[in-house]
Amino acid sequence: MKITVNGETIGQEICDREILNKKREHSGLSDEQIKKMARQSIIDWTIIRQNAEKTIETVPSALVENEYSKLIEQNDGEEQFKKRYNLKDQDIPKVKQDLLQNIKINQFLKNMTSDIPEPSEQEIETYYNEHSDHFSIPETVHAAHIVMQPNPANPKTSYEEMKNLRQSLLDGADFAEMADEHSSCQDQGGDLGYFSRGKMVEEFDTIVFSLNVGEISPVFLTQFGYHIAKVYDKKPAEPKPLKDCRDEIIDTLKTNAGDDLIAKWVDEQKEKVDIEISDD
């Protein structure tokens, strides 16, 4: 695939990388659909980059160095960064040049969308009502557990011991006292407090969220060992008040409006620029 925008030919490496990215994002699409999406993305961002280069002429070197420092910090130091991306010392100026380019693009787009108006109260309320599933406080449980790390030499012994503990609990033994006496975990009385799905490992969530209040689970296994769980309380999912979502909704609406403005601007630019596409 060969793409030329305003006389600038996009390298095959960039085209191949964008096709690969689109395949990862849209695995169910055909090769032709993927190529079309990659083509459009390359053309759009090339137009934006070319205009950013012309419009944002200078960027303080300190800003580039600051972005480079962030990149290094995210990758656990410069040596680890170079090792991770197979870079040599002579490649670093190109990395900083790419950072400079990104700064210009971000500033260009920020300037373009700086006058996006605040959404109206009606727009905020409409978005809140149409996305009510997103704006909710998830279901939570208040649970406790006893966990026993199995003996690698004889894990069955640990399982049998946990079965006996469970029977004692069913017969009326105090859960917190049994947890303090037998659990490998140092939570006070095995108490985990309130938590929502996703805070614990999947196997634990599956069992605990299926229990009724006051119910004691069967003995079950996770990567941390054998568990017995008890649910003290449950709070169902409930809508989050609009006042707690307002800032997030405003940011989302302004971002969406900015994206629409940029897309419209790019479409207008396509009518003016010289674009050549071939599959050579």
C-alpha positions as YAML, in Angstrom:
chain: A
units: angstrom
residues:
- id: 1
  name: MET
  ca: [0.00, 0.00, 0.00]
- id: 2
  name: LYS
  ca: [1.37, 3.41, -1.02]
- id: 3
  name: ILE
  ca: [-0.12, 6.68, 0.21]
- id: 4
  name: THR
  ca: [1.00, 10.16, -0.78]
- id: 5
  name: VAL
  ca: [-0.44, 13.28, 0.89]
- id: 6
  name: ASN
  ca: [0.58, 16.68, -0.44]
- id: 7
  name: GLY
  ca: [3.63, 15.14, -2.06]
- id: 8
  name: GLU
  ca: [4.71, 13.31, 1.11]
- id: 9
  name: THR
  ca: [4.87, 9.53, 0.68]
- id: 10
  name: ILE
  ca: [4.06, 7.53, 3.78]
- id: 11
  name: GLY
  ca: [6.61, 4.79, 4.45]
- id: 12
  name: GLN
  ca: [5.58, 1.16, 4.03]
- id: 13
  name: GLU
  ca: [6.59, 0.46, 7.64]
- id: 14
  name: ILE
  ca: [4.01, 2.96, 8.89]
- id: 15
  name: CYS
  ca: [1.33, 1.49, 6.64]
- id: 16
  name: ASP
  ca: [2.09, -2.06, 7.80]
- id: 17
  name: ARG
  ca: [2.06, -1.00, 11.44]
- id: 18
  name: GLU
  ca: [-1.31, 0.75, 11.08]
- id: 19
  name: ILE
  ca: [-2.82, -2.30, 9.35]
- id: 20
  name: LEU
  ca: [-1.59, -4.47, 12.22]
- id: 21
  name: ASN
  ca: [-3.07, -2.04, 14.78]
- id: 22
  name: LYS
  ca: [-6.44, -2.10, 13.05]
- id: 23
  name: LYS
  ca: [-6.41, -5.90, 12.95]
- id: 24
  name: ARG
  ca: [-5.90, -5.96, 16.70]
- id: 25
  name: GLU
  ca: [-8.71, -3.47, 17.28]
- id: 26
  name: HIS
  ca: [-11.16, -5.00, 14.78]
- id: 27
  name: SER
  ca: [-10.36, -8.72, 14.55]
- id: 28
  name: GLY
  ca: [-13.73, -9.59, 13.01]
- id: 29
  name: LEU
  ca: [-13.35, -7.43, 9.88]
- id: 30
  name: SER
  ca: [-12.12, -8.59, 6.49]
- id: 31
  name: ASP
  ca: [-8.64, -7.74, 5.20]
- id: 32
  name: GLU
  ca: [-10.14, -5.25, 2.75]
- id: 33
  name: GLN
  ca: [-12.09, -3.49, 5.49]
- id: 34
  name: ILE
  ca: [-8.95, -3.36, 7.64]
- id: 35
  name: LYS
  ca: [-6.90, -1.86, 4.81]
- id: 36
  name: LYS
  ca: [-9.59, 0.75, 4.18]
- id: 37
  name: MET
  ca: [-9.67, 1.77, 7.84]
- id: 38
  name: ALA
  ca: [-5.86, 1.90, 8.00]
- id: 39
  name: ARG
  ca: [-5.77, 4.04, 4.86]
- id: 40
  name: GLN
  ca: [-8.24, 6.52, 6.28]
- id: 41
  name: SER
  ca: [-6.42, 6.71, 9.61]
- id: 42
  name: ILE
  ca: [-3.06, 7.33, 7.93]
- id: 43
  name: ILE
  ca: [-4.47, 10.03, 5.66]
- id: 44
  name: ASP
  ca: [-6.34, 11.76, 8.51]
- id: 45
  name: TRP
  ca: [-3.34, 11.87, 10.83]
- id: 46
  name: THR
  ca: [-0.97, 12.90, 8.06]
- id: 47
  name: ILE
  ca: [-3.20, 15.89, 7.28]
- id: 48
  name: ILE
  ca: [-3.32, 16.79, 10.97]
- id: 49
  name: ARG
  ca: [0.43, 16.38, 11.40]
- id: 50
  name: GLN
  ca: [1.28, 18.44, 8.31]
- id: 51
  name: ASN
  ca: [-0.92, 21.29, 9.51]
- id: 52
  name: ALA
  ca: [0.44, 21.03, 13.04]
- id: 53
  name: GLU
  ca: [4.01, 21.30, 11.71]
- id: 54
  name: LYS
  ca: [3.09, 24.45, 9.80]
- id: 55
  name: THR
  ca: [1.03, 26.04, 12.56]
- id: 56
  name: ILE
  ca: [3.06, 25.21, 15.69]
- id: 57
  name: GLU
  ca: [6.48, 26.42, 14.63]
- id: 58
  name: THR
  ca: [8.40, 26.24, 17.91]
- id: 59
  name: VAL
  ca: [8.22, 24.12, 21.03]
- id: 60
  name: PRO
  ca: [10.45, 24.76, 24.09]
- id: 61
  name: SER
  ca: [13.16, 22.12, 24.30]
- id: 62
  name: ALA
  ca: [12.41, 21.79, 28.03]
- id: 63
  name: LEU
  ca: [8.92, 20.53, 27.16]
- id: 64
  name: VAL
  ca: [10.35, 17.81, 24.93]
- id: 65
  name: GLU
  ca: [12.84, 16.82, 27.63]
- id: 66
  name: ASN
  ca: [10.04, 16.69, 30.18]
- id: 67
  name: GLU
  ca: [8.04, 14.32, 27.96]
- id: 68
  name: TYR
  ca: [11.13, 12.20, 27.44]
- id: 69
  name: SER
  ca: [11.66, 12.04, 31.21]
- id: 70
  name: LYS
  ca: [8.08, 10.83, 31.66]
- id: 71
  name: LEU
  ca: [8.66, 8.16, 29.02]
- id: 72
  name: ILE
  ca: [11.81, 6.99, 30.76]
- id: 73
  name: GLU
  ca: [10.07, 6.91, 34.14]
- id: 74
  name: GLN
  ca: [7.20, 4.84, 32.71]
- id: 75
  name: ASN
  ca: [9.73, 2.31, 31.43]
- id: 76
  name: ASP
  ca: [11.74, 1.97, 34.66]
- id: 77
  name: GLY
  ca: [14.77, 3.95, 33.53]
- id: 78
  name: GLU
  ca: [16.59, 4.76, 30.30]
- id: 79
  name: GLU
  ca: [18.51, 1.49, 30.03]
- id: 80
  name: GLN
  ca: [15.34, -0.55, 30.48]
- id: 81
  name: PHE
  ca: [13.57, 1.69, 27.94]
- id: 82
  name: LYS
  ca: [16.27, 1.13, 25.31]
- id: 83
  name: LYS
  ca: [16.35, -2.59, 26.02]
- id: 84
  name: ARG
  ca: [12.56, -2.92, 25.82]
- id: 85
  name: TYR
  ca: [12.37, -1.25, 22.40]
- id: 86
  name: ASN
  ca: [15.74, -2.43, 21.09]
- id: 87
  name: LEU
  ca: [17.11, 1.11, 20.87]
- id: 88
  name: LYS
  ca: [20.69, 2.35, 20.73]
- id: 89
  name: ASP
  ca: [22.05, 5.72, 21.87]
- id: 90
  name: GLN
  ca: [21.88, 7.05, 18.31]
- id: 91
  name: ASP
  ca: [18.12, 6.29, 18.21]
- id: 92
  name: ILE
  ca: [17.27, 8.65, 21.07]
- id: 93
  name: PRO
  ca: [17.23, 11.86, 18.95]
- id: 94
  name: LYS
  ca: [14.57, 10.21, 16.73]
- id: 95
  name: VAL
  ca: [12.54, 9.35, 19.83]
- id: 96
  name: LYS
  ca: [12.69, 12.99, 20.94]
- id: 97
  name: GLN
  ca: [11.76, 14.12, 17.42]
- id: 98
  name: ASP
  ca: [8.66, 11.93, 17.61]
- id: 99
  name: LEU
  ca: [7.82, 13.44, 21.00]
- id: 100
  name: LEU
  ca: [8.22, 16.92, 19.53]
- id: 101
  name: GLN
  ca: [5.85, 15.98, 16.74]
- id: 102
  name: ASN
  ca: [3.27, 14.65, 19.20]
- id: 103
  name: ILE
  ca: [3.48, 17.86, 21.26]
- id: 104
  name: LYS
  ca: [2.80, 19.93, 18.15]
- id: 105
  name: ILE
  ca: [-0.14, 17.74, 17.14]
- id: 106
  name: ASN
  ca: [-1.66, 17.88, 20.63]
- id: 107
  name: GLN
  ca: [-1.27, 21.66, 20.78]
- id: 108
  name: PHE
  ca: [-2.73, 22.06, 17.30]
- id: 109
  name: LEU
  ca: [-5.80, 20.00, 18.19]
- id: 110
  name: LYS
  ca: [-6.13, 21.76, 21.56]
- id: 111
  name: ASN
  ca: [-6.13, 25.13, 19.79]
- id: 112
  name: MET
  ca: [-8.73, 23.93, 17.30]
- id: 113
  name: THR
  ca: [-11.12, 22.76, 20.02]
- id: 114
  name: SER
  ca: [-10.45, 25.51, 22.58]
- id: 115
  name: ASP
  ca: [-13.75, 27.28, 21.88]
- id: 116
  name: ILE
  ca: [-16.00, 24.25, 22.34]
- id: 117
  name: PRO
  ca: [-18.91, 25.60, 24.45]
- id: 118
  name: GLU
  ca: [-20.06, 24.09, 27.72]
- id: 119
  name: PRO
  ca: [-22.93, 21.63, 27.20]
- id: 120
  name: SER
  ca: [-26.39, 22.75, 28.20]
- id: 121
  name: GLU
  ca: [-28.19, 21.39, 31.23]
- id: 122
  name: GLN
  ca: [-30.56, 19.55, 28.90]
- id: 123
  name: GLU
  ca: [-27.64, 17.90, 27.09]
- id: 124
  name: ILE
  ca: [-26.13, 16.82, 30.40]
- id: 125
  name: GLU
  ca: [-29.40, 15.33, 31.65]
- id: 126
  name: THR
  ca: [-30.08, 13.58, 28.34]
- id: 127
  name: TYR
  ca: [-26.63, 11.99, 28.32]
- id: 128
  name: TYR
  ca: [-27.05, 10.92, 31.95]
- id: 129
  name: ASN
  ca: [-30.43, 9.28, 31.22]
- id: 130
  name: GLU
  ca: [-29.22, 7.57, 28.04]
- id: 131
  name: HIS
  ca: [-26.13, 6.13, 29.77]
- id: 132
  name: SER
  ca: [-27.66, 5.23, 33.13]
- id: 133
  name: ASP
  ca: [-25.93, 1.83, 33.15]
- id: 134
  name: HIS
  ca: [-22.57, 3.57, 33.10]
- id: 135
  name: PHE
  ca: [-23.44, 5.91, 35.94]
- id: 136
  name: SER
  ca: [-24.18, 3.48, 38.73]
- id: 137
  name: ILE
  ca: [-22.71, 2.38, 42.02]
- id: 138
  name: PRO
  ca: [-21.98, -1.34, 41.55]
- id: 139
  name: GLU
  ca: [-23.31, -4.12, 43.72]
- id: 140
  name: THR
  ca: [-21.15, -4.69, 46.80]
- id: 141
  name: VAL
  ca: [-20.88, -7.38, 49.44]
- id: 142
  name: HIS
  ca: [-19.53, -7.32, 52.97]
- id: 143
  name: ALA
  ca: [-17.78, -10.65, 53.38]
- id: 144
  name: ALA
  ca: [-15.22, -12.48, 55.48]
- id: 145
  name: HIS
  ca: [-13.12, -15.51, 54.68]
- id: 146
  name: ILE
  ca: [-10.86, -18.17, 56.10]
- id: 147
  name: VAL
  ca: [-7.99, -19.12, 53.81]
- id: 148
  name: MET
  ca: [-5.54, -21.98, 54.21]
- id: 149
  name: GLN
  ca: [-2.50, -22.36, 52.03]
- id: 150
  name: PRO
  ca: [-2.23, -26.05, 51.13]
- id: 151
  name: ASN
  ca: [0.78, -28.13, 52.06]
- id: 152
  name: PRO
  ca: [2.46, -28.89, 48.70]
- id: 153
  name: ALA
  ca: [3.45, -32.32, 49.97]
- id: 154
  name: ASN
  ca: [-0.10, -33.25, 50.94]
- id: 155
  name: PRO
  ca: [-2.74, -30.70, 49.81]
- id: 156
  name: LYS
  ca: [-5.56, -33.11, 50.58]
- id: 157
  name: THR
  ca: [-4.84, -32.71, 54.30]
- id: 158
  name: SER
  ca: [-5.51, -28.96, 54.08]
- id: 159
  name: TYR
  ca: [-8.73, -29.57, 52.17]
- id: 160
  name: GLU
  ca: [-9.98, -32.03, 54.77]
- id: 161
  name: GLU
  ca: [-9.09, -29.62, 57.57]
- id: 162
  name: MET
  ca: [-11.08, -26.86, 55.84]
- id: 163
  name: LYS
  ca: [-14.06, -29.19, 55.44]
- id: 164
  name: ASN
  ca: [-14.00, -29.82, 59.18]
- id: 165
  name: LEU
  ca: [-13.79, -26.07, 59.86]
- id: 166
  name: ARG
  ca: [-16.80, -25.50, 57.63]
- id: 167
  name: GLN
  ca: [-18.80, -28.11, 59.50]
- id: 168
  name: SER
  ca: [-17.93, -26.37, 62.77]
- id: 169
  name: LEU
  ca: [-19.17, -23.09, 61.29]
- id: 170
  name: LEU
  ca: [-22.41, -24.72, 60.15]
- id: 171
  name: ASP
  ca: [-22.81, -26.08, 63.67]
- id: 172
  name: GLY
  ca: [-22.65, -22.54, 65.06]
- id: 173
  name: ALA
  ca: [-18.98, -21.70, 65.63]
- id: 174
  name: ASP
  ca: [-18.16, -17.99, 65.44]
- id: 175
  name: PHE
  ca: [-16.72, -17.17, 62.02]
- id: 176
  name: ALA
  ca: [-14.42, -14.36, 63.18]
- id: 177
  name: GLU
  ca: [-12.98, -16.46, 65.99]
- id: 178
  name: MET
  ca: [-12.36, -19.39, 63.65]
- id: 179
  name: ALA
  ca: [-10.71, -17.06, 61.13]
- id: 180
  name: ASP
  ca: [-8.39, -15.58, 63.76]
- id: 181
  name: GLU
  ca: [-7.43, -19.05, 64.92]
- id: 182
  name: HIS
  ca: [-7.03, -20.90, 61.62]
- id: 183
  name: SER
  ca: [-6.72, -18.50, 58.65]
- id: 184
  name: SER
  ca: [-3.40, -17.94, 56.87]
- id: 185
  name: CYS
  ca: [-4.54, -14.37, 56.20]
- id: 186
  name: GLN
  ca: [-4.11, -11.76, 58.90]
- id: 187
  name: ASP
  ca: [-7.37, -9.85, 58.27]
- id: 188
  name: GLN
  ca: [-9.08, -9.25, 61.61]
- id: 189
  name: GLY
  ca: [-11.64, -11.99, 61.88]
- id: 190
  name: GLY
  ca: [-11.14, -12.62, 58.16]
- id: 191
  name: ASP
  ca: [-13.20, -9.47, 57.51]
- id: 192
  name: LEU
  ca: [-12.74, -8.11, 53.98]
- id: 193
  name: GLY
  ca: [-15.17, -5.21, 54.36]
- id: 194
  name: TYR
  ca: [-17.37, -4.14, 51.44]
- id: 195
  name: PHE
  ca: [-16.09, -4.71, 47.90]
- id: 196
  name: SER
  ca: [-17.47, -4.83, 44.36]
- id: 197
  name: ARG
  ca: [-16.84, -7.33, 41.58]
- id: 198
  name: GLY
  ca: [-13.34, -7.26, 40.17]
- id: 199
  name: LYS
  ca: [-11.63, -6.38, 43.45]
- id: 200
  name: MET
  ca: [-10.92, -10.03, 44.22]
- id: 201
  name: VAL
  ca: [-9.79, -12.89, 41.99]
- id: 202
  name: GLU
  ca: [-12.49, -14.22, 39.68]
- id: 203
  name: GLU
  ca: [-13.03, -17.52, 41.52]
- id: 204
  name: PHE
  ca: [-13.59, -15.66, 44.80]
- id: 205
  name: ASP
  ca: [-16.03, -13.22, 43.20]
- id: 206
  name: THR
  ca: [-18.00, -16.05, 41.59]
- id: 207
  name: ILE
  ca: [-18.59, -17.77, 44.92]
- id: 208
  name: VAL
  ca: [-19.10, -14.77, 47.19]
- id: 209
  name: PHE
  ca: [-21.53, -12.87, 44.96]
- id: 210
  name: SER
  ca: [-23.66, -16.00, 44.61]
- id: 211
  name: LEU
  ca: [-24.14, -16.34, 48.38]
- id: 212
  name: ASN
  ca: [-27.08, -15.02, 50.37]
- id: 213
  name: VAL
  ca: [-26.57, -12.87, 53.46]
- id: 214
  name: GLY
  ca: [-25.49, -15.11, 56.35]
- id: 215
  name: GLU
  ca: [-24.65, -18.03, 54.08]
- id: 216
  name: ILE
  ca: [-21.38, -19.93, 54.41]
- id: 217
  name: SER
  ca: [-19.73, -21.09, 51.20]
- id: 218
  name: PRO
  ca: [-18.44, -24.55, 50.38]
- id: 219
  name: VAL
  ca: [-14.67, -24.98, 50.53]
- id: 220
  name: PHE
  ca: [-13.25, -23.62, 47.27]
- id: 221
  name: LEU
  ca: [-9.82, -23.11, 45.74]
- id: 222
  name: THR
  ca: [-8.10, -20.00, 44.35]
- id: 223
  name: GLN
  ca: [-4.47, -19.23, 43.64]
- id: 224
  name: PHE
  ca: [-4.13, -18.22, 47.30]
- id: 225
  name: GLY
  ca: [-5.32, -21.53, 48.74]
- id: 226
  name: TYR
  ca: [-8.51, -23.08, 50.08]
- id: 227
  name: HIS
  ca: [-11.23, -20.66, 51.22]
- id: 228
  name: ILE
  ca: [-14.42, -20.60, 53.20]
- id: 229
  name: ALA
  ca: [-16.40, -17.36, 52.82]
- id: 230
  name: LYS
  ca: [-19.36, -15.83, 54.61]
- id: 231
  name: VAL
  ca: [-21.46, -12.89, 53.48]
- id: 232
  name: TYR
  ca: [-22.49, -10.43, 56.19]
- id: 233
  name: ASP
  ca: [-24.33, -7.95, 54.00]
- id: 234
  name: LYS
  ca: [-25.16, -7.09, 50.38]
- id: 235
  name: LYS
  ca: [-25.84, -3.74, 48.75]
- id: 236
  name: PRO
  ca: [-27.48, -3.86, 45.31]
- id: 237
  name: ALA
  ca: [-26.30, -1.70, 42.44]
- id: 238
  name: GLU
  ca: [-27.90, 1.74, 42.45]
- id: 239
  name: PRO
  ca: [-27.86, 4.80, 40.21]
- id: 240
  name: LYS
  ca: [-25.17, 7.37, 40.90]
- id: 241
  name: PRO
  ca: [-26.72, 10.84, 41.45]
- id: 242
  name: LEU
  ca: [-26.37, 13.24, 38.54]
- id: 243
  name: LYS
  ca: [-24.48, 15.71, 40.73]
- id: 244
  name: ASP
  ca: [-21.74, 13.11, 41.20]
- id: 245
  name: CYS
  ca: [-21.47, 12.49, 37.44]
- id: 246
  name: ARG
  ca: [-21.73, 16.05, 36.16]
- id: 247
  name: ASP
  ca: [-18.03, 16.76, 35.68]
- id: 248
  name: GLU
  ca: [-17.44, 13.44, 33.93]
- id: 249
  name: ILE
  ca: [-20.41, 14.01, 31.61]
- id: 250
  name: ILE
  ca: [-19.28, 17.54, 30.77]
- id: 251
  name: ASP
  ca: [-15.79, 16.26, 29.90]
- id: 252
  name: THR
  ca: [-17.24, 13.49, 27.76]
- id: 253
  name: LEU
  ca: [-19.62, 15.79, 25.88]
- id: 254
  name: LYS
  ca: [-16.89, 18.35, 25.23]
- id: 255
  name: THR
  ca: [-14.51, 15.61, 24.08]
- id: 256
  name: ASN
  ca: [-17.17, 14.20, 21.73]
- id: 257
  name: ALA
  ca: [-17.89, 17.66, 20.36]
- id: 258
  name: GLY
  ca: [-14.16, 18.23, 19.86]
- id: 259
  name: ASP
  ca: [-13.79, 14.91, 18.04]
- id: 260
  name: ASP
  ca: [-16.71, 15.82, 15.76]
- id: 261
  name: LEU
  ca: [-15.15, 19.21, 15.03]
- id: 262
  name: ILE
  ca: [-11.79, 17.65, 14.18]
- id: 263
  name: ALA
  ca: [-13.41, 15.02, 11.96]
- id: 264
  name: LYS
  ca: [-15.38, 17.69, 10.09]
- id: 265
  name: TRP
  ca: [-12.22, 19.76, 9.63]
- id: 266
  name: VAL
  ca: [-10.27, 16.75, 8.29]
- id: 267
  name: ASP
  ca: [-13.07, 15.96, 5.82]
- id: 268
  name: GLU
  ca: [-12.96, 19.55, 4.58]
- id: 269
  name: GLN
  ca: [-9.18, 19.35, 4.19]
- id: 270
  name: LYS
  ca: [-9.46, 16.19, 2.10]
- id: 271
  name: GLU
  ca: [-11.31, 18.20, -0.51]
- id: 272
  name: LYS
  ca: [-8.33, 20.57, -0.78]
- id: 273
  name: VAL
  ca: [-5.23, 18.39, -0.47]
- id: 274
  name: ASP
  ca: [-3.57, 16.16, -3.05]
- id: 275
  name: ILE
  ca: [-3.99, 12.51, -2.05]
- id: 276
  name: GLU
  ca: [-2.72, 9.54, -4.06]
- id: 277
  name: ILE
  ca: [-3.40, 5.92, -3.08]
- id: 278
  name: SER
  ca: [-2.15, 2.72, -4.69]
- id: 279
  name: ASP
  ca: [-1.83, -0.88, -3.55]
- id: 280
  name: ASP
  ca: [1.61, -1.35, -5.08]
...
